Amino acid sequence: MKRIFKFISWFENIIITIALFTIIGSIFIGVVSRYVFNSPVIWSEELALFGMIWLVFFGSSVVIRERNHIRLDLLEYFFRHEKAKKVTNLIADILVIAVLAAIFIYGIKQFLFVTDLTTALQIPRRYILLAIPVSAALMLIRMAEKMYRDRKSEREAAQC
């Protein structure tokens, strides 16, 4: 199981690194071609946008992996009892999984039904939209991992 999660982490980091270098490189090429050579390239902005889409979606999976996602702990503040806090955390996790499952399903539908090409690069738009279901699947895996680890640590704390 650890090897699978290590591979997923490696995959996420590779995609994010490629996306980041794509953004930096295409913007650099766009600026140099426009201001140094006075001949702008039309594809640099589009490529940077596609890199940004992939960076954001795969970065979201890393955020869940690192447990740095935004959280509203207002309900935890109102519930002083530890069991109530656990229940609210479980409900929140289930809601996040439901939203991610919906994103995954609709991302697959988008991928299957979009057939047009991008404006400047003339590549199928579906390859850009592929970031949605793939990252949603990774986020679902990360949420399941998080819930498993939370329950495991609760059981270990109860045994002590």
N, C-alpha and C positions, 0 to 999 in steps of 0.2 A: 504494500500500500504506500509506503514511504517513497518507493522508487517512482510510482505513478505521479505522486504529488511533486516530486523533484523534477520529473520530466515536464509536467505542466508548468511549473515555475520557470524552467529553462525556456520553454516555448513562449511563454508570456514575455519574458525578458528579451528574447530575440526579436519578437514582433515589435515590441516597444522601441528597441534600439534601432531597428531598421526604419520604423516610422519616424523617429526623431531625426535620424540622419537624412531621411528623405525630405523632411520639412526644411531642415537647415540648408541642405544642398540645393534644393530647388529655389528657395528664396535667395540664396547667395547668387545662383546663376541668373535669376531674374533681375536682381539689382545690378550686377555687373554688366549684363547685356544691355540693360536700359540706360544706365548712367555712364558707363565707360565706352561701350561700343555704339551707343545711340540706336540700338536695334533690338527692341524688346522681343522676348520669346513668349509666345502666347500660352504655352503649356505649363510654365513654372508655377503660376498661382493655383491652377487646377491640381497639380501634383502635390503641392503643399497642403491643399485642402483635404485631399484623400489621405495623406499621411496623418493629418490632424484627426480625422475621423477614426482611423485605426488606433492611433495613440490614445484617444479618449476612451474608446470602448475597451481596449485591452488594459489600459491603466485602471479602469474601474474594477477589473478582476483582481489586479494587484492590490488595490486599496482594500478589497474584501479580504484578500489573503493576509495582509498586514494588520487587519482590524483597525484601520484608520478612517473608516467611513463615518459620515455624519450620523449622529444619533441623537434622538430626542429622549433625554432621560427624565423628562418631566413626570411621567407616570411613576418611575422609580422613586422620585422624590416624595410623591404623595403616599406611596405604599411603604410603610416602615417595616413591615413583616418580610422576612427573607423569602418565604414561599411565594408571596404576591409578586415580588420582584422577578423571581424565576419564571412565573407564569406570564408576566408581561413581556419578558425577553423572548420566551417561546412564541408567543403570539406575534411579536414583531418579526421574528425570524420566519415564521410561516407566511406572513404577509409579504415579506421580501421575496420569498421563494415563489409565491403566487405571481407576483409582478414579473419576476425574471422568467417564469414559465410562459407568461403571456408575451413578453418581448421575444422569447425564443420562437414561439409559434408564429407570430406575425413577422418576425425576421425571416423565417423560412419561406413564408408566403411571398414576401417582398422579393426574396432571392429568386424564387421560381417564376414569378410573373413579370419582372422587369426585364425588358429585352432591348432597350435603347442603348445607344453609345454615348460616351461622354463627349462634350463639345470640342475640346482642344486635342485631347489625347486619342480620341476615337477608340477607346477600349470599352468593353461591356460594363455598364454601370453595376451589374449584379456582383462584380468582383469587389466593388467598394462596399456594397450592401452586405456582403458576406461577413463583414466584421460584426454585424448585429447578432446573428444567431450563434456564431462561433464564440463570441465573447459572453453572450448570455448563457451558453452551455458551460463555459468555464466558471462564470459567476455562480451558477447553480451548483457546480461541483464544490466550489469554495464555501458556499453557504452550508452545504451538507457536511463538509469537513469541519467547519466552525461549530455546527450544532453537535456533531459527534464528539468533538474535543471538549465542548462545554459540558455535555452530559457525563463524559468520562471523568472530568475533573470534579464534578459534583459527586459522583459515586466514590471517587478516591477520598474526597474530603469527608464524606459521610462515614467511611470506614475507619478514619483516624480517630 
